[in-house]
Amino acid sequence: QLHVMESGGGLVQPGGSLRLSCATSGFTLDYYAISWFRQAQGKEREGVSCISSGGYTDYADSVKGRFTISTEYANNTVVLQMNSLKPEDTAIYYCAARRYCSASVLYWGQGTQVTVSS
């Protein structure tokens, strides 16, 4: 059974960093892309970043230069390193598996809360 699960959320001050992990099981990252989405309270879910099976990466303009997505093949995990965090980054962050970064999402995680506040 294919499964994705997020971890690493929490409370951080503005300017701080967090590292989110998306642990996967039941499939290989050699053939699937992993995306990160986020949904702030009262707002629609938005795409944050994606990494394809071939290593192609994409970022929303709002996070370019601050967030980095990468794949740890040894433990089937995709990491989202978030630096220089801002209050507007506060949201529930979800990881999702899809065949390509432009394809429909096949599997969603449960989400992890990120709160940026002083």
C-alpha positions as CSV (number, residue, x, y, z in Angstrom):
1,Q,0.0,0.0,0.0
2,L,1.4,3.4,-1.0
3,H,1.8,5.8,1.9
4,V,3.3,9.2,2.6
5,M,3.7,10.8,6.0
6,E,5.0,14.3,7.0
7,S,7.0,15.2,10.1
8,G,9.0,18.1,11.4
9,G,6.5,20.8,11.8
10,G,6.4,23.1,14.8
11,L,6.6,26.6,16.2
12,V,9.5,28.8,15.1
13,Q,10.4,32.5,15.3
14,P,10.5,34.7,12.2
15,G,13.8,34.2,10.5
16,G,14.2,30.7,11.8
17,S,14.4,27.4,10.0
18,L,12.5,24.1,10.0
19,R,13.1,20.9,8.2
20,L,10.1,18.9,7.0
21,S,10.3,15.3,6.0
22,C,8.0,13.2,3.8
23,A,8.5,9.5,4.5
24,T,7.3,7.3,1.8
25,S,6.5,3.6,1.6
26,G,5.0,1.2,-0.9
27,F,6.6,2.8,-3.9
28,T,10.0,4.0,-5.1
29,L,11.0,7.6,-5.6
30,D,12.7,6.4,-8.8
31,Y,9.3,6.6,-10.4
32,Y,7.3,9.2,-8.5
33,A,7.4,12.9,-7.9
34,I,6.8,14.4,-4.5
35,S,5.2,17.7,-4.0
36,W,4.7,19.9,-0.9
37,F,1.6,21.9,-0.6
38,R,0.4,24.2,2.2
39,Q,-2.9,25.6,3.4
40,A,-3.2,28.6,5.6
41,Q,-6.3,29.1,7.7
42,G,-9.1,30.6,5.6
43,K,-7.1,30.2,2.3
44,E,-6.9,27.7,-0.5
45,R,-4.3,25.0,-0.6
46,E,-1.3,26.1,-2.7
47,G,1.7,24.3,-4.2
48,V,5.0,25.1,-2.5
49,S,7.6,22.8,-4.2
50,C,8.0,19.7,-6.2
51,I,10.8,17.3,-7.0
52,S,10.6,14.8,-9.8
53,S,12.0,11.3,-10.0
54,G,14.7,12.7,-12.2
55,G,15.7,15.4,-9.8
56,Y,13.8,18.3,-11.4
57,T,12.8,20.9,-8.8
58,D,10.2,23.6,-8.8
59,Y,9.3,26.3,-6.3
60,A,6.5,28.8,-5.7
61,D,7.7,32.4,-6.2
62,S,6.9,33.1,-2.5
63,V,9.5,30.5,-1.3
64,K,12.3,30.7,-3.9
65,G,15.7,31.3,-2.4
66,R,14.4,30.3,1.1
67,F,13.1,26.7,0.7
68,T,15.1,23.7,-0.7
69,I,13.6,20.4,-1.6
70,S,15.7,17.2,-1.9
71,T,15.4,13.4,-2.0
72,E,17.1,11.1,0.4
73,Y,17.0,7.8,-1.6
74,A,18.6,5.8,1.2
75,N,15.5,6.1,3.4
76,N,12.8,6.9,0.8
77,T,12.3,10.4,2.2
78,V,11.9,13.8,0.6
79,V,13.0,16.8,2.7
80,L,11.9,20.4,2.6
81,Q,14.4,22.7,4.2
82,M,12.8,26.0,5.1
83,N,15.0,28.9,6.0
84,S,14.3,32.6,6.7
85,L,10.7,31.7,7.7
86,K,8.1,34.4,7.7
87,P,4.8,34.7,9.5
88,E,3.0,34.3,6.2
89,D,4.6,30.8,5.9
90,T,2.3,29.7,8.7
91,A,0.1,26.8,7.4
92,I,-0.5,23.1,7.4
93,Y,2.1,21.5,5.1
94,Y,1.2,18.4,3.1
95,C,3.3,16.2,1.0
96,A,1.8,14.3,-1.9
97,A,2.9,11.7,-4.4
98,R,2.3,12.0,-8.1
99,R,3.8,10.5,-11.2
100,Y,5.1,13.8,-12.4
101,C,5.2,17.3,-11.0
102,S,2.4,18.3,-13.4
103,A,0.2,15.2,-12.8
104,S,-2.7,14.8,-10.5
105,V,-1.9,13.9,-6.9
106,L,-2.3,10.2,-6.2
107,Y,-1.7,10.1,-2.4
108,W,-1.8,12.8,0.3
109,G,-0.3,12.8,3.7
110,Q,-2.1,14.0,6.8
111,G,-0.2,17.3,7.1
112,T,2.0,18.9,9.6
113,Q,1.5,22.3,11.2
114,V,4.1,25.0,10.8
115,T,3.7,28.2,12.8
116,V,6.0,31.2,12.4
117,S,5.5,33.6,15.2
118,S,7.4,35.6,17.8
